[in-house]
Amino acid sequence: MKVFFNGNVTEHTSGEKIFETAKEDNIRSLIDRLSERFGGGFKDFLLGDGTCFFLVNGSGIMMTGGLRTPLKPGDTVEVMPFVDGG
């Protein structure tokens, strides 16, 4: 599966925009894998209060189980920053 980092998320990945992993059970296990790769602070950033949201195959995870959203090989996950403005 491929994970794409968008916007200011790449500031926490040393500029990496794509991460590939063979298989993760769900978004939570993916976050654990990403924190192994990018450090524990990255997990805090991802789970911070309204910092990021996740898309799996183009759909938000809030309607598919949140952090328990199942993942399968071949899925595409996007990590997006919330955009604030007026």
WOHU-V649215 format. One record per pair of residues at least 24 apart in sequence whose ideal C-beta (glycine too) atoms are under 7 Angstrom apart, sorted by sequence separation. I is the first residue (numbers start at 1). J is the second residue. If there is no record, write none. Layout:
BEGIN
i = <I | I>
j = <J | J>
END
This chain:
BEGIN
i = <54 | 13 | 54 | 55 | 12 | 3 | 27 | 52 | 53 | 52 | 52 | 53 | 12 | 51 | 52 | 51 | 50 | 12 | 46 | 27 | 28 | 27 | 28 | 26 | 30 | 26 | 27 | 9 | 26 | 26 | 27 | 25 | 26 | 25 | 24 | 30 | 23 | 1 | 9 | 1 | 4 | 6 | 9 | 1 | 6 | 7 | 8 | 1 | 2 | 3 | 4 | 5 | 6 | 7 | 1 | 6 | 1 | 3>
j = <78 | 38 | 79 | 80 | 38 | 30 | 54 | 79 | 80 | 80 | 81 | 82 | 42 | 81 | 82 | 82 | 82 | 45 | 79 | 61 | 67 | 67 | 68 | 67 | 71 | 68 | 69 | 52 | 69 | 70 | 71 | 70 | 71 | 71 | 71 | 77 | 73 | 71 | 79 | 73 | 76 | 78 | 81 | 74 | 79 | 80 | 81 | 75 | 76 | 77 | 78 | 79 | 80 | 81 | 76 | 81 | 77 | 79>
END
